[in-house]
Amino acid sequence: MLNVRKEFTGMLQASINKFEELLTLVESLNPIIIKGYDPNQGPDSFFYWGCACQITCDDMSELKDQAESLEILWANDDSGCMAYTNNLTIEDFQTYRVNGDLELMEMKEL
């Protein structure tokens, strides 16, 4: 059984995997997960879709550099909010065709 951090409950597996990779890279910076999946953010937020989190640590600049090296999108501020979307957009998520591996599934005809 896979042991998932409680902070990642509700998040998509591909995003969890990427954030776990990031946390391993910055372990010496004492990272703390502030927020993960948040359905209260609404459908215009990656938090709502389970692919964003907020992390703080001793060196936010290094955290940002490491996150971006893993293709994690960083918010345009110093809050530590970031998302791993596998290059998908909010509009892609709003089609309800994104799977747990962050792949956009084909539309099936009825």
C-alpha positions as a printed Julia matrix, in Angstrom:
110×3 Matrix{Float64}:
   0.0    0.0     0.0
   1.25   3.44   -0.94
   1.8    5.77    2.01
   0.55   9.25    1.06
   1.19  12.32    3.19
  -2.06  13.56    4.69
  -1.33  16.96    3.15
  -1.58  15.35   -0.31
  -4.94  13.67    0.28
  -7.22  14.37   -2.67
  -4.42  15.26   -5.05
  -3.73  13.56   -8.38
  -1.07  10.86   -8.26
   1.22  12.41  -10.89
   1.3   15.66   -8.92
   1.93  13.82   -5.66
   4.86  12.0    -7.26
   6.36  15.26   -8.53
   5.97  17.05   -5.19
   7.51  14.08   -3.37
  10.47  14.35   -5.76
  10.74  18.06   -4.97
  10.57  17.46   -1.21
  13.4   14.94   -1.51
  15.54  17.49   -3.39
  14.99  20.21   -0.77
  14.95  18.05    2.35
  17.87  19.97    3.86
  15.83  23.2     3.62
  13.24  21.96    6.15
  10.21  22.08    3.82
   6.74  22.31    5.33
   3.59  21.65    3.3
   1.13  24.42    4.11
  -1.73  23.45    1.81
  -2.64  20.76   -0.71
  -5.94  19.9    -2.37
  -8.57  22.54   -1.63
 -12.06  22.16   -3.15
 -13.02  25.56   -1.74
 -10.73  27.33   -4.23
 -13.14  26.77   -7.13
 -12.64  25.43  -10.65
 -10.32  28.28  -11.69
  -7.63  27.07   -9.28
  -5.15  24.2    -9.61
  -5.72  23.57   -5.88
  -9.31  22.62   -6.76
  -8.12  20.12   -9.37
  -5.67  18.4    -7.03
  -2.4   19.37   -8.67
  -1.21  22.31   -6.56
   0.28  22.79   -3.14
   1.89  25.45   -1.01
   5.27  24.73    0.55
   7.5   26.89    2.7
  11.11  26.28    3.71
  14.34  27.94    4.88
  15.32  29.12    1.37
  12.36  29.96   -0.85
  14.61  30.97   -3.74
  16.21  27.53   -3.78
  12.78  25.9    -3.48
  11.6   27.85   -6.51
  14.71  26.92   -8.52
  14.32  23.23   -7.69
  10.57  23.3    -8.41
  11.1   24.9   -11.79
  13.83  22.36  -12.63
  11.13  19.69  -12.22
   8.68  21.6   -14.47
   6.56  22.64  -11.5
   4.78  25.95  -12.12
   5.54  28.59   -9.51
   3.02  31.32   -8.59
   4.11  34.87   -9.37
   4.7   35.68   -5.72
   6.68  34.48   -2.72
   3.85  32.43   -1.19
   5.3   29.07   -2.17
   2.19  28.15   -4.15
   2.98  25.87   -7.06
   1.36  23.34   -9.36
   2.45  20.37  -11.4
   0.12  20.06  -14.38
   2.17  18.19  -17.01
   1.64  21.27  -19.22
  -2.15  21.09  -18.95
  -4.18  24.28  -18.5
  -7.12  25.09  -16.26
  -9.28  24.8   -19.38
  -8.04  21.23  -19.89
  -9.01  20.33  -16.32
 -12.42  21.94  -16.76
 -13.22  19.4   -19.51
 -13.2   16.7   -16.79
 -11.02  14.53  -19.06
  -7.75  14.74  -17.07
  -6.75  11.46  -15.43
  -4.56  10.81  -12.37
  -1.46  10.62  -14.56
  -2.19  14.17  -15.78
  -3.08  13.06  -19.27
  -5.94  14.54  -21.24
  -8.17  11.64  -22.22
  -9.83  11.51  -25.62
 -13.49  12.45  -25.89
 -15.55   9.31  -26.34
 -18.57   9.34  -28.58
 -21.82   7.93  -27.26
